[in-house]
Amino acid sequence: MYLKELIHDITSKLPTRRHIPAPPYFDRFGEDMKYAVFPKNKRTSWYVFFQIYEENGQIYYLVRYISNNHLVAHYL
C-alpha cells in the first residue's frame, strides 16, 4: 500500500510540485535534472529526480531516479 500511494502521489502531483535543480552528483542519471520532494511521514521523504521534455505542445516528465532522505540527503 505504501508503494502504491507513493506512485500515485508522484504521477498525480509531480507537475505541481516545486522543481529544484539537482546538484551535479545527479548528472549521472541525465542532463538538466530537477527533483521534487514527497514527504511520506515524519522520518522519510522521497526525492524524485526527473527531466522535463516538451513535444508537440505536450509536456512530459521523465523520472530517472527515485530515492529517499536516508540515502541521498547528504548529496543535496
C-alpha positions in Angstrom: 0.0 0.0 0.0 2.9 2.4 0.8 4.4 1.9 -2.6 1.1 2.4 -4.4 0.4 5.6 -2.5 3.9 6.9 -3.4 3.5 6.1 -7.1 0.1 7.7 -7.1 1.5 10.9 -5.4 4.3 11.1 -8.0 2.1 10.5 -11.1 -0.6 12.9 -9.9 1.3 15.7 -8.2 4.8 15.9 -9.9 3.8 18.7 -12.2 2.5 20.9 -9.3 5.5 20.3 -7.0 8.4 22.8 -6.8 11.1 21.8 -9.3 14.5 22.1 -7.7 17.7 21.9 -9.9 19.6 18.8 -8.9 23.2 19.0 -7.8 25.9 17.9 -10.2 26.1 14.5 -8.3 22.9 13.5 -10.0 24.1 14.2 -13.6 24.9 10.5 -13.7 21.2 10.0 -14.3 20.8 12.6 -17.0 21.4 16.2 -18.0 19.5 19.1 -16.6 18.0 17.1 -13.8 15.5 18.5 -11.4 13.9 17.0 -8.3 10.8 17.3 -6.2 10.3 16.2 -2.6 7.4 13.9 -1.5 7.3 13.6 2.3 5.6 10.3 3.4 6.0 10.5 7.2 7.9 12.3 10.0 11.2 10.5 9.2 11.1 9.7 5.4 10.9 12.0 2.4 11.2 10.7 -1.1 13.2 12.6 -3.8 12.1 12.1 -7.4 14.7 13.1 -10.0 13.4 13.9 -13.5 13.8 15.7 -16.8 11.2 17.8 -18.5 10.5 17.5 -22.2 8.2 19.3 -24.5 7.0 17.7 -27.7 4.1 18.8 -29.9 2.9 21.2 -27.3 2.8 18.5 -24.6 5.0 18.5 -21.5 6.5 15.2 -20.4 8.2 14.3 -17.1 10.7 11.5 -17.4 11.5 10.2 -14.0 15.1 9.0 -13.9 15.8 8.2 -10.3 13.8 7.9 -7.0 15.4 7.7 -3.6 14.8 8.8 0.0 16.4 11.1 2.5 18.1 8.2 4.2 20.2 7.5 1.1 20.7 10.8 -0.7 20.2 13.7 1.7 23.9 14.3 2.1 24.2 14.9 -1.7 21.5 17.6 -1.6 
